[in-house]
Amino acid sequence: MQKKFKKYLIFSLGIALLFFVHNARAEETRLEKALREKTITVQVADSRVGFSGAKIVSQTGGTFLIDFKLSNGGNPESDLRYGLQLEKKIDGGSYLVDEKIFSETLSLATKQTIERTVSYSAPSFFSGKFELWLVSKNSVGMSRGIIPLGEVTLTGTNDFVEFPVDCYLTINEENEKYQVKEGVSLKKGEKAFLNCQLENRGSKAITAQAWFESYRRSVYGEREGGPTTLNQVVALGAGEKKLFKLELPQFKNPQAYDIKTQLLYQEKPISNSVIIHLVLSGESASIISFNPEKLSYKKGEMGKFEIEWAGSADNFYGSRTGETATGELNLEVEILDANGKACAKKTAQKVDGDGGRETISLQIINDCPAMGALIVLKDQDGQELDRKTFNFSAENKIDSKKPTTKTMAMLIAVAISVFSLIVIFIVRFMRKRRGVGSVE
C-alpha cells in the first residue's frame, strides 16, 4: 500500500506541477522574446504590470477593434499610458512606421485589472504585411508591458513618401552618423539633422512639408510646445528617390526628448512617421515613478512610499558631449488626497544626483481615502529640474475577474489530485481501524 501510495502521490503532484510550469514558461518566453528583439527594456522587470487577453476583435479595411486587459500584480502604479505600434515587415525583421498613443492615463491598484476596447485606424496609404503590437509605458518612456497582436494585412493606396529604416542623424557639419533612437547628446546651439533617402511611391510628383512634434523624455510624456515645420519642404517626382537633410527642432532646457517626424501634404500625413531620440546636454533630472504601499490610509498610520528618479540625461557611457557632473539633489514630497488636502507633512531630503530609488516613511496626519502626490526635484541652488503629480483614483478597487481557461485547468488538476489523496488516506485509515490488511 505504501509503495502504491507514494507512486500515486508523485504522479498526482507531477500533473499539478506540469500545469504550473507550462503557464510560467509561456509568460517567460513572451518576455524573453521582447527583450531579445529589443522591443522592451530590462526595467520592465521592476514592474508587475502586464497585458492579457489581448486580441484583434475585427478589421474593417485599415481599422481595427482591439480588446485587452491590463493588470497589476505588484504595488500600486500610476502614470500609465498605452498605445499601439504598427511595424512594417522587411527581410530580417520589421521597423516602426506608425504609433497611436491613447490619451487616457491610468492608475492601477494592487491586483487590479482593467478592460478596454480601443479602435485604431492605420494610415490609408499603407499596403502589405505588418505587425501590430500593444504597448504600455509611463510618461518617461519606461516599458510597463508589451504583447504582439499578430500579423495584419493592409490594402491601402501605396501612394505615399517613405522614410526608410536606415535614416540617420548628423550634428552640425560633422560627418559622424548616429542612429535615430540612440539618444545622441548635443550642446546648446548645436544643430541636429535627420538624413533620409526618401522615396515617392506614388504615381504623381509631390511637394510636402516636414512636420515635427516634440515630447519631453518620450512620446508617451508631455508635449514640448506645439508642432513646428521649420519651413522645410520636400519635393519628389513620381517614383523618385532622393537624399534629404532635415534640420530638427532645438531645445532650451537640458533633458532627453523624442521628436515625431512626418511629412504633410495639404495638412494631412503623406508619409510614415519616424521617432527620433535626442539629448540636450547639461544638468537635468527626471521623476520616474511613485509607488505607495497602499492606496488609502487612516490618521495615525505610517505610510510607505517608493520614489524613483534619474539624474542628468547625458549621464551614459559614450555620451558625445561627456557626462554632466551632478551633485546631490533636493527631493520634495507632498502626500495629498483627491481634494489636495495634506495627508502627511511635506518632506524634503537630499538624494543622489545620479538617480536612484528611495523608500520614505511618513506619519499620516489626516484620513487619506484617495492617494496622490506632488514630487519636485531641485538642484543645490534651488533650481527646479522636474515636477510631477501622481493621482490614484478613489474608484481603484480590485476587479473580481473570472479565472482564465489555463488557470481553471490548473486549479481543476490540483483539486483532483488533492481530493484523490484525501480519499486514499481516508480509505487506508478506515481499513486499518477495522483490521483489514491492505488496500491491495
C-alpha beads as a LAMMPS data file, in Angstrom:
LAMMPS data file: protein, C-alpha beads

440 atoms
439 bonds

1 atom types
1 bond types

-500.0 500.0 xlo xhi
-500.0 500.0 ylo yhi
-500.0 500.0 zlo zhi

Masses

1 110.0

Atoms # bond

1 1 1 0.000 0.000 0.000
2 1 1 2.736 2.434 0.966
3 1 1 4.591 1.942 -2.318
4 1 1 1.455 2.488 -4.395
5 1 1 0.517 5.446 -2.237
6 1 1 3.912 7.076 -2.864
7 1 1 3.677 6.404 -6.607
8 1 1 0.222 7.930 -6.746
9 1 1 1.377 10.919 -4.717
10 1 1 4.337 11.567 -7.040
11 1 1 2.143 11.124 -10.146
12 1 1 -0.550 13.495 -8.852
13 1 1 1.891 16.184 -7.803
14 1 1 3.669 15.795 -11.145
15 1 1 0.467 16.582 -13.040
16 1 1 -0.173 19.650 -10.897
17 1 1 3.419 20.829 -11.324
18 1 1 3.171 20.385 -15.097
19 1 1 0.327 22.891 -15.271
20 1 1 2.236 25.408 -13.151
21 1 1 5.426 25.071 -15.209
22 1 1 3.591 25.300 -18.543
23 1 1 1.889 28.523 -17.522
24 1 1 5.118 30.055 -16.167
25 1 1 7.122 29.132 -19.262
26 1 1 4.547 30.770 -21.563
27 1 1 4.974 34.086 -19.712
28 1 1 8.759 33.749 -19.609
29 1 1 9.011 33.119 -23.348
30 1 1 6.962 36.217 -24.182
31 1 1 9.197 38.422 -22.027
32 1 1 12.416 36.852 -23.280
33 1 1 11.311 37.355 -26.889
34 1 1 10.612 41.037 -26.294
35 1 1 13.939 41.549 -24.546
36 1 1 15.847 39.693 -27.240
37 1 1 14.286 41.755 -30.017
38 1 1 14.875 44.974 -28.023
39 1 1 11.189 45.918 -28.113
40 1 1 11.228 46.261 -24.346
41 1 1 13.758 47.382 -21.772
42 1 1 15.075 45.391 -18.830
43 1 1 13.445 47.887 -16.431
44 1 1 10.069 46.240 -17.057
45 1 1 11.181 43.514 -14.633
46 1 1 10.742 46.092 -11.835
47 1 1 7.058 46.402 -12.696
48 1 1 4.311 43.801 -12.358
49 1 1 2.015 45.478 -14.878
50 1 1 1.176 43.417 -17.942
51 1 1 -1.355 42.639 -20.662
52 1 1 -3.582 39.601 -21.029
53 1 1 -6.449 38.596 -23.295
54 1 1 -5.260 40.994 -25.994
55 1 1 -6.804 40.281 -29.391
56 1 1 -7.981 41.873 -32.601
57 1 1 -11.764 41.597 -32.489
58 1 1 -12.383 42.830 -36.016
59 1 1 -10.770 44.502 -39.021
60 1 1 -12.665 46.668 -41.474
61 1 1 -10.298 47.922 -44.151
62 1 1 -7.492 49.541 -42.190
63 1 1 -9.497 49.987 -38.978
64 1 1 -9.030 47.535 -36.112
65 1 1 -11.109 46.924 -32.993
66 1 1 -8.935 45.579 -30.159
67 1 1 -9.790 44.119 -26.743
68 1 1 -7.307 43.787 -23.901
69 1 1 -6.847 43.597 -20.139
70 1 1 -4.143 45.427 -18.218
71 1 1 -3.330 44.017 -14.790
72 1 1 -1.081 44.983 -11.904
73 1 1 0.376 42.208 -9.752
74 1 1 2.664 44.483 -7.732
75 1 1 2.411 47.668 -5.693
76 1 1 0.003 50.394 -6.874
77 1 1 1.210 52.194 -10.015
78 1 1 0.064 55.402 -11.672
79 1 1 1.130 57.473 -14.693
80 1 1 0.411 54.565 -17.044
81 1 1 -0.273 55.073 -20.759
82 1 1 -0.963 52.577 -23.521
83 1 1 -0.663 52.614 -27.277
84 1 1 -0.466 50.615 -30.495
85 1 1 2.619 50.238 -32.670
86 1 1 2.462 49.280 -36.338
87 1 1 5.632 47.762 -37.736
88 1 1 6.352 47.079 -41.408
89 1 1 7.723 43.626 -42.141
90 1 1 11.010 43.586 -44.062
91 1 1 13.688 40.983 -44.709
92 1 1 15.247 40.131 -41.381
93 1 1 12.687 41.846 -39.178
94 1 1 10.401 44.867 -39.019
95 1 1 10.508 48.565 -38.171
96 1 1 8.102 51.076 -36.656
97 1 1 6.050 53.073 -39.176
98 1 1 3.124 54.315 -37.089
99 1 1 2.152 54.631 -33.434
100 1 1 -1.084 55.656 -31.760
101 1 1 -0.893 56.653 -28.096
102 1 1 -4.235 56.894 -26.335
103 1 1 -4.950 59.936 -24.188
104 1 1 -6.072 58.010 -21.094
105 1 1 -3.680 57.989 -18.124
106 1 1 -4.252 55.082 -15.754
107 1 1 -3.521 54.205 -12.161
108 1 1 -3.786 50.595 -11.027
109 1 1 -4.178 49.246 -7.514
110 1 1 -2.526 46.012 -6.401
111 1 1 -4.208 43.043 -8.124
112 1 1 -6.411 45.367 -10.146
113 1 1 -7.350 44.574 -13.741
114 1 1 -8.953 46.956 -16.206
115 1 1 -10.508 46.018 -19.534
116 1 1 -10.542 48.214 -22.623
117 1 1 -11.795 48.084 -26.198
118 1 1 -9.985 50.519 -28.479
119 1 1 -10.059 51.419 -32.157
120 1 1 -7.057 52.042 -34.372
121 1 1 -7.033 53.199 -37.995
122 1 1 -3.814 52.673 -39.918
123 1 1 -2.820 55.341 -42.468
124 1 1 -4.847 54.772 -45.638
125 1 1 -1.748 54.607 -47.832
126 1 1 -0.141 51.538 -46.204
127 1 1 -0.226 48.284 -48.151
128 1 1 1.331 44.884 -47.418
129 1 1 2.212 42.794 -44.364
130 1 1 2.606 44.488 -40.971
131 1 1 2.834 43.552 -37.310
132 1 1 0.645 45.175 -34.651
133 1 1 1.837 45.474 -31.029
134 1 1 0.102 46.611 -27.854
135 1 1 2.381 48.615 -25.558
136 1 1 2.168 50.215 -22.111
137 1 1 4.669 52.779 -20.804
138 1 1 4.798 55.537 -18.234
139 1 1 5.305 59.169 -19.227
140 1 1 9.099 58.930 -19.170
141 1 1 9.030 56.010 -21.589
142 1 1 9.708 53.141 -19.165
143 1 1 8.095 49.954 -20.502
144 1 1 5.265 48.544 -18.424
145 1 1 4.013 45.840 -20.756
146 1 1 4.126 44.675 -24.365
147 1 1 2.296 41.978 -26.310
148 1 1 2.040 41.158 -30.024
149 1 1 -1.395 41.227 -31.644
150 1 1 -0.154 39.380 -34.701
151 1 1 0.431 39.923 -38.391
152 1 1 -2.057 42.108 -40.260
153 1 1 -2.564 42.817 -43.956
154 1 1 -3.356 46.291 -45.261
155 1 1 -4.581 47.116 -48.763
156 1 1 -4.099 50.876 -48.964
157 1 1 -3.211 53.039 -51.962
158 1 1 0.582 52.730 -51.501
159 1 1 0.653 56.380 -52.611
160 1 1 2.983 57.976 -50.049
161 1 1 6.522 59.115 -49.301
162 1 1 8.555 56.554 -47.391
163 1 1 11.061 57.236 -44.622
164 1 1 13.281 54.133 -44.842
165 1 1 14.591 52.081 -41.934
166 1 1 18.174 53.332 -42.417
167 1 1 17.710 57.060 -41.714
168 1 1 20.496 58.543 -39.580
169 1 1 21.399 61.705 -37.666
170 1 1 24.285 64.138 -38.087
171 1 1 25.347 67.078 -35.910
172 1 1 26.260 70.470 -37.436
173 1 1 28.542 69.766 -40.403
174 1 1 30.192 66.710 -38.852
175 1 1 30.445 63.503 -40.878
176 1 1 29.768 61.154 -37.942
177 1 1 26.457 59.286 -38.271
178 1 1 24.169 58.393 -35.349
179 1 1 21.149 56.115 -35.113
180 1 1 17.826 57.913 -34.763
181 1 1 16.963 56.236 -31.437
182 1 1 20.371 56.096 -29.739
183 1 1 19.926 59.413 -27.900
184 1 1 22.967 61.273 -29.179
185 1 1 23.780 64.236 -26.920
186 1 1 24.155 67.816 -28.147
187 1 1 25.342 71.061 -26.626
188 1 1 23.190 74.176 -26.645
189 1 1 23.367 75.872 -30.029
190 1 1 24.317 72.736 -31.934
191 1 1 22.007 71.593 -34.721
192 1 1 20.888 68.036 -35.384
193 1 1 19.817 66.822 -38.834
194 1 1 17.752 63.851 -39.982
195 1 1 19.211 62.309 -43.132
196 1 1 16.949 60.020 -45.186
197 1 1 16.801 58.599 -48.705
198 1 1 13.133 59.458 -49.222
199 1 1 11.117 57.643 -51.870
200 1 1 7.924 58.823 -53.509
201 1 1 5.960 55.609 -54.010
202 1 1 3.125 57.445 -55.730
203 1 1 2.468 57.960 -59.452
204 1 1 2.472 61.763 -59.233
205 1 1 5.031 64.394 -58.235
206 1 1 4.551 65.746 -54.746
207 1 1 5.701 68.685 -52.645
208 1 1 5.275 68.068 -48.918
209 1 1 6.186 69.921 -45.756
210 1 1 8.325 68.482 -42.957
211 1 1 6.450 68.378 -39.642
212 1 1 7.876 67.877 -36.146
213 1 1 6.241 67.260 -32.770
214 1 1 8.474 67.197 -29.670
215 1 1 7.984 65.456 -26.318
216 1 1 9.826 65.562 -23.022
217 1 1 11.636 62.254 -22.438
218 1 1 9.214 60.171 -24.535
219 1 1 6.279 60.366 -26.947
220 1 1 4.316 58.955 -24.001
221 1 1 5.163 62.080 -21.994
222 1 1 4.428 65.793 -22.050
223 1 1 4.400 67.613 -25.356
224 1 1 7.133 70.237 -25.610
225 1 1 5.460 73.226 -27.237
226 1 1 3.394 72.936 -30.395
227 1 1 4.114 71.246 -33.730
228 1 1 6.583 73.018 -35.989
229 1 1 7.668 72.792 -39.635
230 1 1 10.837 74.930 -39.641
231 1 1 9.735 75.902 -43.184
232 1 1 11.321 72.824 -44.774
233 1 1 9.888 71.392 -47.984
234 1 1 10.402 68.019 -49.662
235 1 1 9.812 67.837 -53.445
236 1 1 9.876 64.499 -55.245
237 1 1 8.871 63.363 -58.718
238 1 1 6.774 60.243 -59.292
239 1 1 8.752 57.216 -58.118
240 1 1 11.794 59.367 -57.300
241 1 1 14.321 58.609 -54.557
242 1 1 16.409 61.415 -53.107
243 1 1 18.558 62.102 -50.042
244 1 1 17.183 64.881 -47.828
245 1 1 18.783 66.535 -44.816
246 1 1 16.125 67.925 -42.468
247 1 1 17.017 70.249 -39.598
248 1 1 15.444 69.192 -36.290
249 1 1 13.945 71.460 -33.594
250 1 1 16.242 72.775 -30.856
251 1 1 15.505 72.823 -27.130
252 1 1 16.166 75.296 -24.310
253 1 1 16.367 73.046 -21.258
254 1 1 18.781 70.117 -20.794
255 1 1 16.834 66.849 -20.970
256 1 1 16.052 63.877 -23.216
257 1 1 13.475 64.427 -25.958
258 1 1 11.515 62.437 -28.526
259 1 1 10.729 64.075 -31.861
260 1 1 7.986 62.647 -34.055
261 1 1 8.750 63.452 -37.686
262 1 1 6.394 63.158 -40.645
263 1 1 5.593 64.790 -43.994
264 1 1 2.327 66.653 -44.580
265 1 1 0.569 67.272 -47.890
266 1 1 -2.407 69.644 -47.782
267 1 1 -2.153 69.426 -43.967
268 1 1 -2.576 65.636 -43.954
269 1 1 0.101 62.959 -43.354
270 1 1 1.618 61.650 -46.577
271 1 1 4.443 59.594 -45.060
272 1 1 5.181 57.068 -42.354
273 1 1 6.447 58.569 -39.102
274 1 1 9.937 58.450 -37.561
275 1 1 10.617 58.794 -33.824
276 1 1 13.963 60.449 -33.031
277 1 1 15.525 60.428 -29.573
278 1 1 17.909 63.279 -28.666
279 1 1 19.564 64.579 -25.501
280 1 1 20.364 68.210 -24.776
281 1 1 23.436 68.096 -22.530
282 1 1 23.509 69.731 -19.118
283 1 1 22.189 69.287 -15.603
284 1 1 18.742 67.682 -15.567
285 1 1 16.700 65.150 -13.615
286 1 1 13.507 63.154 -14.086
287 1 1 10.985 61.681 -11.678
288 1 1 10.408 58.133 -12.873
289 1 1 7.752 56.689 -10.579
290 1 1 5.854 56.980 -7.289
291 1 1 4.529 53.783 -5.702
292 1 1 2.641 53.872 -2.384
293 1 1 2.459 50.699 -0.325
294 1 1 -1.337 51.017 -0.402
295 1 1 -3.921 53.455 -1.779
296 1 1 -5.624 54.690 1.403
297 1 1 -4.503 55.467 4.949
298 1 1 -6.114 56.323 8.262
299 1 1 -4.929 59.123 10.503
300 1 1 -2.096 57.908 12.731
301 1 1 -0.829 55.195 10.379
302 1 1 2.680 55.138 8.923
303 1 1 2.696 55.432 5.159
304 1 1 5.426 53.920 2.993
305 1 1 6.157 55.368 -0.438
306 1 1 8.749 54.340 -3.017
307 1 1 10.094 57.052 -5.323
308 1 1 12.409 56.531 -8.286
309 1 1 14.283 59.249 -10.169
310 1 1 17.004 59.616 -12.799
311 1 1 19.893 62.047 -12.998
312 1 1 21.117 64.079 -15.980
313 1 1 20.010 62.621 -19.304
314 1 1 23.539 62.820 -20.749
315 1 1 24.982 60.594 -17.999
316 1 1 25.532 57.464 -20.069
317 1 1 28.542 55.599 -21.400
318 1 1 29.831 57.075 -24.662
319 1 1 27.973 60.376 -24.338
320 1 1 29.113 62.576 -27.236
321 1 1 29.273 65.690 -25.047
322 1 1 30.579 63.953 -21.926
323 1 1 28.691 63.316 -18.727
324 1 1 27.384 66.200 -16.634
325 1 1 28.659 66.077 -13.065
326 1 1 25.635 66.289 -10.792
327 1 1 25.787 66.892 -7.069
328 1 1 23.098 65.996 -4.592
329 1 1 19.510 66.816 -5.469
330 1 1 16.721 68.065 -3.215
331 1 1 13.707 65.758 -3.277
332 1 1 10.467 67.348 -2.052
333 1 1 7.429 65.154 -1.439
334 1 1 3.847 66.129 -0.615
335 1 1 1.311 63.356 0.017
336 1 1 -2.176 64.642 -0.826
337 1 1 -5.712 63.318 -1.061
338 1 1 -8.028 63.746 -4.064
339 1 1 -9.009 67.246 -2.904
340 1 1 -5.423 68.435 -2.453
341 1 1 -5.539 68.165 1.348
342 1 1 -2.310 67.138 3.032
343 1 1 -2.193 63.500 4.172
344 1 1 1.261 63.967 5.725
345 1 1 3.647 66.801 6.427
346 1 1 5.654 67.945 3.435
347 1 1 9.123 66.403 3.486
348 1 1 12.422 67.290 1.829
349 1 1 15.668 65.346 1.741
350 1 1 18.964 65.099 -0.121
351 1 1 19.260 62.324 -2.712
352 1 1 21.887 61.065 -5.136
353 1 1 22.135 63.273 -8.223
354 1 1 22.885 60.279 -10.452
355 1 1 19.466 58.793 -9.766
356 1 1 18.146 56.052 -7.549
357 1 1 15.195 54.654 -5.659
358 1 1 14.184 55.643 -2.137
359 1 1 11.501 54.377 0.240
360 1 1 10.277 57.012 2.663
361 1 1 8.013 56.548 5.696
362 1 1 5.682 59.344 6.770
363 1 1 3.207 59.754 9.633
364 1 1 -0.317 60.187 8.242
365 1 1 -1.900 63.273 9.845
366 1 1 -5.331 63.107 8.176
367 1 1 -7.552 60.357 6.817
368 1 1 -6.458 59.807 3.220
369 1 1 -9.035 57.718 1.312
370 1 1 -7.570 58.505 -2.115
371 1 1 -3.823 58.740 -2.567
372 1 1 -1.877 61.300 -4.564
373 1 1 1.483 63.042 -4.508
374 1 1 3.325 66.121 -5.727
375 1 1 7.048 65.441 -6.174
376 1 1 9.681 68.040 -7.051
377 1 1 13.404 67.663 -7.795
378 1 1 15.683 70.693 -7.376
379 1 1 19.403 71.229 -7.776
380 1 1 21.660 72.534 -4.987
381 1 1 20.828 76.137 -5.915
382 1 1 17.087 75.570 -5.633
383 1 1 16.536 75.459 -9.409
384 1 1 13.601 73.193 -10.223
385 1 1 14.598 70.332 -12.550
386 1 1 11.400 68.307 -12.588
387 1 1 7.907 68.336 -11.096
388 1 1 5.288 65.630 -11.348
389 1 1 1.846 64.959 -9.911
390 1 1 0.619 61.408 -9.314
391 1 1 -3.035 60.573 -8.741
392 1 1 -4.704 57.352 -7.669
393 1 1 -8.455 57.392 -8.197
394 1 1 -10.765 56.558 -5.271
395 1 1 -12.522 54.118 -7.631
396 1 1 -9.392 51.947 -7.826
397 1 1 -10.822 48.725 -6.474
398 1 1 -9.773 45.174 -7.179
399 1 1 -11.818 43.816 -10.066
400 1 1 -13.207 40.347 -9.462
401 1 1 -12.437 38.555 -12.692
402 1 1 -13.301 35.056 -13.793
403 1 1 -10.254 32.795 -13.958
404 1 1 -8.776 32.212 -17.410
405 1 1 -9.094 28.823 -19.118
406 1 1 -5.472 27.974 -18.251
407 1 1 -5.967 28.923 -14.634
408 1 1 -9.177 26.895 -14.391
409 1 1 -7.462 23.833 -15.873
410 1 1 -4.611 24.191 -13.429
411 1 1 -6.946 24.580 -10.449
412 1 1 -9.050 21.579 -11.519
413 1 1 -5.933 19.397 -11.867
414 1 1 -4.711 20.413 -8.417
415 1 1 -8.173 19.908 -6.887
416 1 1 -8.494 16.401 -8.384
417 1 1 -5.035 15.451 -7.137
418 1 1 -5.674 16.729 -3.626
419 1 1 -9.120 15.116 -3.496
420 1 1 -7.704 11.755 -4.636
421 1 1 -5.024 11.863 -1.953
422 1 1 -7.616 12.621 0.712
423 1 1 -9.811 9.702 -0.412
424 1 1 -6.853 7.288 -0.360
425 1 1 -5.832 8.484 3.089
426 1 1 -9.386 8.056 4.473
427 1 1 -9.787 4.559 2.976
428 1 1 -6.407 3.487 4.295
429 1 1 -7.163 4.883 7.738
430 1 1 -10.623 3.233 7.954
431 1 1 -9.321 -0.171 6.853
432 1 1 -6.557 -0.080 9.432
433 1 1 -9.104 0.689 12.132
434 1 1 -11.242 -2.267 11.006
435 1 1 -8.246 -4.586 10.935
436 1 1 -8.249 -5.001 7.152
437 1 1 -4.780 -5.886 5.887
438 1 1 -4.069 -3.744 2.860
439 1 1 -5.815 -1.889 0.125
440 1 1 -4.031 -4.031 -2.449

Bonds

1 1 1 2
2 1 2 3
3 1 3 4
4 1 4 5
5 1 5 6
6 1 6 7
7 1 7 8
8 1 8 9
9 1 9 10
10 1 10 11
11 1 11 12
12 1 12 13
13 1 13 14
14 1 14 15
15 1 15 16
16 1 16 17
17 1 17 18
18 1 18 19
19 1 19 20
20 1 20 21
21 1 21 22
22 1 22 23
23 1 23 24
24 1 24 25
25 1 25 26
26 1 26 27
27 1 27 28
28 1 28 29
29 1 29 30
30 1 30 31
31 1 31 32
32 1 32 33
33 1 33 34
34 1 34 35
35 1 35 36
36 1 36 37
37 1 37 38
38 1 38 39
39 1 39 40
40 1 40 41
41 1 41 42
42 1 42 43
43 1 43 44
44 1 44 45
45 1 45 46
46 1 46 47
47 1 47 48
48 1 48 49
49 1 49 50
50 1 50 51
51 1 51 52
52 1 52 53
53 1 53 54
54 1 54 55
55 1 55 56
56 1 56 57
57 1 57 58
58 1 58 59
59 1 59 60
60 1 60 61
61 1 61 62
62 1 62 63
63 1 63 64
64 1 64 65
65 1 65 66
66 1 66 67
67 1 67 68
68 1 68 69
69 1 69 70
70 1 70 71
71 1 71 72
72 1 72 73
73 1 73 74
74 1 74 75
75 1 75 76
76 1 76 77
77 1 77 78
78 1 78 79
79 1 79 80
80 1 80 81
81 1 81 82
82 1 82 83
83 1 83 84
84 1 84 85
85 1 85 86
86 1 86 87
87 1 87 88
88 1 88 89
89 1 89 90
90 1 90 91
91 1 91 92
92 1 92 93
93 1 93 94
94 1 94 95
95 1 95 96
96 1 96 97
97 1 97 98
98 1 98 99
99 1 99 100
100 1 100 101
101 1 101 102
102 1 102 103
103 1 103 104
104 1 104 105
105 1 105 106
106 1 106 107
107 1 107 108
108 1 108 109
109 1 109 110
110 1 110 111
111 1 111 112
112 1 112 113
113 1 113 114
114 1 114 115
115 1 115 116
116 1 116 117
117 1 117 118
118 1 118 119
119 1 119 120
120 1 120 121
121 1 121 122
122 1 122 123
123 1 123 124
124 1 124 125
125 1 125 126
126 1 126 127
127 1 127 128
128 1 128 129
129 1 129 130
130 1 130 131
131 1 131 132
132 1 132 133
133 1 133 134
134 1 134 135
135 1 135 136
136 1 136 137
137 1 137 138
138 1 138 139
139 1 139 140
140 1 140 141
141 1 141 142
142 1 142 143
143 1 143 144
144 1 144 145
145 1 145 146
146 1 146 147
147 1 147 148
148 1 148 149
149 1 149 150
150 1 150 151
151 1 151 152
152 1 152 153
153 1 153 154
154 1 154 155
155 1 155 156
156 1 156 157
157 1 157 158
158 1 158 159
159 1 159 160
160 1 160 161
161 1 161 162
162 1 162 163
163 1 163 164
164 1 164 165
165 1 165 166
166 1 166 167
167 1 167 168
168 1 168 169
169 1 169 170
170 1 170 171
171 1 171 172
172 1 172 173
173 1 173 174
174 1 174 175
175 1 175 176
176 1 176 177
177 1 177 178
178 1 178 179
179 1 179 180
180 1 180 181
181 1 181 182
182 1 182 183
183 1 183 184
184 1 184 185
185 1 185 186
186 1 186 187
187 1 187 188
188 1 188 189
189 1 189 190
190 1 190 191
191 1 191 192
192 1 192 193
193 1 193 194
194 1 194 195
195 1 195 196
196 1 196 197
197 1 197 198
198 1 198 199
199 1 199 200
200 1 200 201
201 1 201 202
202 1 202 203
203 1 203 204
204 1 204 205
205 1 205 206
206 1 206 207
207 1 207 208
208 1 208 209
209 1 209 210
210 1 210 211
211 1 211 212
212 1 212 213
213 1 213 214
214 1 214 215
215 1 215 216
216 1 216 217
217 1 217 218
218 1 218 219
219 1 219 220
220 1 220 221
221 1 221 222
222 1 222 223
223 1 223 224
224 1 224 225
225 1 225 226
226 1 226 227
227 1 227 228
228 1 228 229
229 1 229 230
230 1 230 231
231 1 231 232
232 1 232 233
233 1 233 234
234 1 234 235
235 1 235 236
236 1 236 237
237 1 237 238
238 1 238 239
239 1 239 240
240 1 240 241
241 1 241 242
242 1 242 243
243 1 243 244
244 1 244 245
245 1 245 246
246 1 246 247
247 1 247 248
248 1 248 249
249 1 249 250
250 1 250 251
251 1 251 252
252 1 252 253
253 1 253 254
254 1 254 255
255 1 255 256
256 1 256 257
257 1 257 258
258 1 258 259
259 1 259 260
260 1 260 261
261 1 261 262
262 1 262 263
263 1 263 264
264 1 264 265
265 1 265 266
266 1 266 267
267 1 267 268
268 1 268 269
269 1 269 270
270 1 270 271
271 1 271 272
272 1 272 273
273 1 273 274
274 1 274 275
275 1 275 276
276 1 276 277
277 1 277 278
278 1 278 279
279 1 279 280
280 1 280 281
281 1 281 282
282 1 282 283
283 1 283 284
284 1 284 285
285 1 285 286
286 1 286 287
287 1 287 288
288 1 288 289
289 1 289 290
290 1 290 291
291 1 291 292
292 1 292 293
293 1 293 294
294 1 294 295
295 1 295 296
296 1 296 297
297 1 297 298
298 1 298 299
299 1 299 300
300 1 300 301
301 1 301 302
302 1 302 303
303 1 303 304
304 1 304 305
305 1 305 306
306 1 306 307
307 1 307 308
308 1 308 309
309 1 309 310
310 1 310 311
311 1 311 312
312 1 312 313
313 1 313 314
314 1 314 315
315 1 315 316
316 1 316 317
317 1 317 318
318 1 318 319
319 1 319 320
320 1 320 321
321 1 321 322
322 1 322 323
323 1 323 324
324 1 324 325
325 1 325 326
326 1 326 327
327 1 327 328
328 1 328 329
329 1 329 330
330 1 330 331
331 1 331 332
332 1 332 333
333 1 333 334
334 1 334 335
335 1 335 336
336 1 336 337
337 1 337 338
338 1 338 339
339 1 339 340
340 1 340 341
341 1 341 342
342 1 342 343
343 1 343 344
344 1 344 345
345 1 345 346
346 1 346 347
347 1 347 348
348 1 348 349
349 1 349 350
350 1 350 351
351 1 351 352
352 1 352 353
353 1 353 354
354 1 354 355
355 1 355 356
356 1 356 357
357 1 357 358
358 1 358 359
359 1 359 360
360 1 360 361
361 1 361 362
362 1 362 363
363 1 363 364
364 1 364 365
365 1 365 366
366 1 366 367
367 1 367 368
368 1 368 369
369 1 369 370
370 1 370 371
371 1 371 372
372 1 372 373
373 1 373 374
374 1 374 375
375 1 375 376
376 1 376 377
377 1 377 378
378 1 378 379
379 1 379 380
380 1 380 381
381 1 381 382
382 1 382 383
383 1 383 384
384 1 384 385
385 1 385 386
386 1 386 387
387 1 387 388
388 1 388 389
389 1 389 390
390 1 390 391
391 1 391 392
392 1 392 393
393 1 393 394
394 1 394 395
395 1 395 396
396 1 396 397
397 1 397 398
398 1 398 399
399 1 399 400
400 1 400 401
401 1 401 402
402 1 402 403
403 1 403 404
404 1 404 405
405 1 405 406
406 1 406 407
407 1 407 408
408 1 408 409
409 1 409 410
410 1 410 411
411 1 411 412
412 1 412 413
413 1 413 414
414 1 414 415
415 1 415 416
416 1 416 417
417 1 417 418
418 1 418 419
419 1 419 420
420 1 420 421
421 1 421 422
422 1 422 423
423 1 423 424
424 1 424 425
425 1 425 426
426 1 426 427
427 1 427 428
428 1 428 429
429 1 429 430
430 1 430 431
431 1 431 432
432 1 432 433
433 1 433 434
434 1 434 435
435 1 435 436
436 1 436 437
437 1 437 438
438 1 438 439
439 1 439 440
